[in-house]
Amino acid sequence: MEVDKMDENDWRYHGEGNKSLVVSHVQLSKVLRLLKYPAEDSENPPQTAEQAFRQIQNIVDFSSNVMSSLLGDKFVHSGEVVKLPLEFVRQLSIKVQHQRPAWRRDKVMDIYSGCALCLPNLASPDPPLRSHPPPLCVEIKPKCGFLPSAEHISRDVKSKVCRFCMHQHYKVASGRWKRRSLYCPLDLFSGSRQRMHFAVRQLIEEPQNNFKIFKGGQCIYGGSEDSSDLNSLLYHLRPYFLYSNHRIHAHMSGKAVLGDFIQVLVNALLNGGGGGGGGGGVETDRREEARTFCEASRFNKERSRYGSQGLPGDSVLCRILQTQMLDNLNIEGVYPLYRRVEQHLHDFPKERSRLHVDGPYNEAFLERLRKCPSEDDGSLDFAVSKVHQYRVAMTAKDCSIMVALVPCSDDLQDDDDVLCGQRRLRDFHSPRPAAFSFSVSILDLDPKPLDSIPLQLGLDHKIVSCYTRTLAAAQSERDDCTTLLFRLV
């Protein structure tokens, strides 16, 4: 990629999150992540070009030095910071503006710094593979896979219902989504194939911004309420499963196609192959059985039959869960420690660098995570270490998993170069699903800023309050119906 010959017509809108916008190259397997800031700052950028460069470099350092060690280096692609021509960035911003979702346009793309993060396009394997039909890639935001310990929370419901399920009620009530998703992260992280299958099915039914499917690098499903046509998805998926195990299944039902697709995806999520960095030496407590079930899950009625079977230690979900569980205090337990750190920084502002508040994210930062005392001794070091653990856990709770699936045709079965270093996948529990070569990656691994902790506490209160009000209203309605029924009898 020659920076001095950049042409906005070679790039297309790929997607965006809360803090960055992503474009992908139409030919090369590359994406650019560009920073965003509030629209009201469009003519007065909130930071200099040097500060923007440092922010993106911090993302690279955090990903390569911290998250890679915790999650496994073969799962993580850290990328590199690049400087782009300002005219190219401005023209690119104009080009993609009409493609952005309306609810994302309260922020604008950074057109002043010229800084971006260049990464491999995980939705489009490079080099091009000799496969027909083209590769599939599934992006999942799994969210938090466990319930907090009761000793650190003020509302008992938080130990029974997961954050995601409660948050769904708040998002619908606030108008963010029209319908609730019935996906529950605890089902996906359970290790039970039945619960995982159910969880993925719910993601497909209501993907919101937690589930996307790409075909040949193009998003074909998910990402918005307008791009979630199940019939269209089945049209795209059917060719991948019509021919498998040397048999032609010309009359496969849509349910069978979807079932096979989910089986292949679950297998990839349970498979190992993360390599390197086996948890980074940070130990997490084993989960109690009660913390692996969410009372709001629609699969809960099957609880006695399909328990939490546990995840393979080298699977991507296990790595993510272990890192999430660095948060063993919940936001309510972390907030007083945050206040301790904030008070110290108020008194000694030059300590920010020594305490790694804004980086550098290096071996010393990682060492703080590893050597955090188990008990609060009232010290600043304990508070700083627990706050950093919480920040890292929040990154793991907000990350995305990218699963690339490449169909293995007969002429590719023995080709060791296909997806070199990656795995070949077939579901031996069923005679139907086709074989796929696959790779699994983790992305969206930005560090969470220290000042996000008070905002997280406020959001937590809003989510729990909304959920309890919703439950109370539903219970009141049931009581009214029961009373009316008795009167009629």
Rosetta blueprint (number, residue, H / E / L):
1 M L
2 E L
3 V H
4 D H
5 K H
6 M L
7 D L
8 E H
9 N H
10 D H
11 W E
12 R E
13 Y E
14 H E
15 G E
16 E E
17 G L
18 N L
19 K L
20 S E
21 L E
22 V E
23 V E
24 S E
25 H E
26 V L
27 Q L
28 L L
29 S L
30 K E
31 V E
32 L E
33 R E
34 L E
35 L E
36 K E
37 Y E
38 P E
39 A H
40 E H
41 D H
42 S L
43 E L
44 N L
45 P L
46 P L
47 Q L
48 T L
49 A H
50 E H
51 Q H
52 A H
53 F H
54 R H
55 Q H
56 I H
57 Q H
58 N H
59 I H
60 V H
61 D H
62 F H
63 S H
64 S H
65 N H
66 V H
67 M H
68 S H
69 S H
70 L H
71 L H
72 G L
73 D L
74 K L
75 F L
76 V E
77 H L
78 S L
79 G L
80 E E
81 V E
82 V E
83 K E
84 L L
85 P L
86 L H
87 E H
88 F H
89 V H
90 R H
91 Q H
92 L H
93 S H
94 I H
95 K H
96 V H
97 Q H
98 H L
99 Q L
100 R L
101 P L
102 A H
103 W H
104 R H
105 R L
106 D L
107 K E
108 V E
109 M E
110 D L
111 I L
112 Y L
113 S L
114 G L
115 C E
116 A E
117 L E
118 C E
119 L E
120 P E
121 N L
122 L L
123 A L
124 S L
125 P L
126 D L
127 P L
128 P L
129 L L
130 R L
131 S L
132 H L
133 P L
134 P L
135 P L
136 L E
137 C E
138 V E
139 E E
140 I E
141 K L
142 P L
143 K L
144 C L
145 G L
146 F L
147 L L
148 P L
149 S L
150 A H
151 E H
152 H H
153 I L
154 S L
155 R L
156 D H
157 V H
158 K H
159 S H
160 K L
161 V L
162 C L
163 R H
164 F H
165 C H
166 M H
167 H H
168 Q H
169 H H
170 Y H
171 K H
172 V H
173 A H
174 S L
175 G L
176 R L
177 W L
178 K L
179 R L
180 R L
181 S L
182 L L
183 Y L
184 C L
185 P H
186 L H
187 D H
188 L H
189 F L
190 S L
191 G L
192 S L
193 R H
194 Q H
195 R H
196 M H
197 H H
198 F H
199 A H
200 V H
201 R H
202 Q H
203 L H
204 I H
205 E H
206 E L
207 P L
208 Q L
209 N L
210 N L
211 F E
212 K E
213 I E
214 F E
215 K E
216 G L
217 G L
218 Q E
219 C E
220 I E
221 Y E
222 G E
223 G L
224 S L
225 E L
226 D L
227 S L
228 S L
229 D L
230 L H
231 N H
232 S H
233 L H
234 L H
235 Y H
236 H H
237 L H
238 R H
239 P H
240 Y H
241 F H
242 L L
243 Y E
244 S E
245 N L
246 H L
247 R E
248 I E
249 H L
250 A L
251 H L
252 M L
253 S L
254 G H
255 K H
256 A H
257 V H
258 L H
259 G H
260 D H
261 F H
262 I H
263 Q H
264 V H
265 L H
266 V H
267 N H
268 A H
269 L H
270 L H
271 N L
272 G L
273 G L
274 G L
275 G L
276 G L
277 G L
278 G L
279 G L
280 G L
281 G L
282 V L
283 E L
284 T L
285 D L
286 R L
287 R L
288 E L
289 E H
290 A H
291 R H
292 T H
293 F L
294 C L
295 E L
296 A L
297 S L
298 R L
299 F L
300 N H
301 K H
302 E H
303 R L
304 S L
305 R L
306 Y L
307 G L
308 S L
309 Q L
310 G L
311 L L
312 P L
313 G L
314 D L
315 S L
316 V H
317 L H
318 C H
319 R H
320 I H
321 L H
322 Q H
323 T H
324 Q H
325 M L
326 L L
327 D L
328 N L
329 L L
330 N H
331 I H
332 E H
333 G H
334 V H
335 Y H
336 P H
337 L H
338 Y H
339 R H
340 R H
341 V H
342 E H
343 Q H
344 H H
345 L H
346 H H
347 D H
348 F L
349 P H
350 K H
351 E H
352 R H
353 S L
354 R L
355 L L
356 H L
357 V L
358 D L
359 G L
360 P L
361 Y L
362 N L
363 E H
364 A H
365 F H
366 L H
367 E H
368 R H
369 L H
370 R H
371 K L
372 C L
373 P L
374 S L
375 E L
376 D L
377 D L
378 G L
379 S L
380 L H
381 D H
382 F H
383 A H
384 V H
385 S H
386 K H
387 V H
388 H H
389 Q H
390 Y H
391 R H
392 V H
393 A H
394 M H
395 T H
396 A H
397 K H
398 D L
399 C L
400 S E
401 I E
402 M E
403 V E
404 A E
405 L E
406 V E
407 P E
408 C L
409 S L
410 D H
411 D H
412 L H
413 Q L
414 D L
415 D L
416 D L
417 D L
418 V L
419 L L
420 C L
421 G L
422 Q L
423 R E
424 R E
425 L E
426 R L
427 D L
428 F L
429 H L
430 S L
431 P L
432 R L
433 P L
434 A L
435 A L
436 F E
437 S E
438 F E
439 S E
440 V E
441 S E
442 I E
443 L E
444 D L
445 L L
446 D L
447 P L
448 K L
449 P L
450 L L
451 D L
452 S H
453 I H
454 P H
455 L H
456 Q H
457 L H
458 G H
459 L H
460 D H
461 H H
462 K H
463 I H
464 V H
465 S H
466 C H
467 Y H
468 T H
469 R H
470 T H
471 L H
472 A H
473 A H
474 A H
475 Q H
476 S H
477 E H
478 R H
479 D H
480 D H
481 C H
482 T H
483 T H
484 L H
485 L H
486 F H
487 R H
488 L H
489 V L
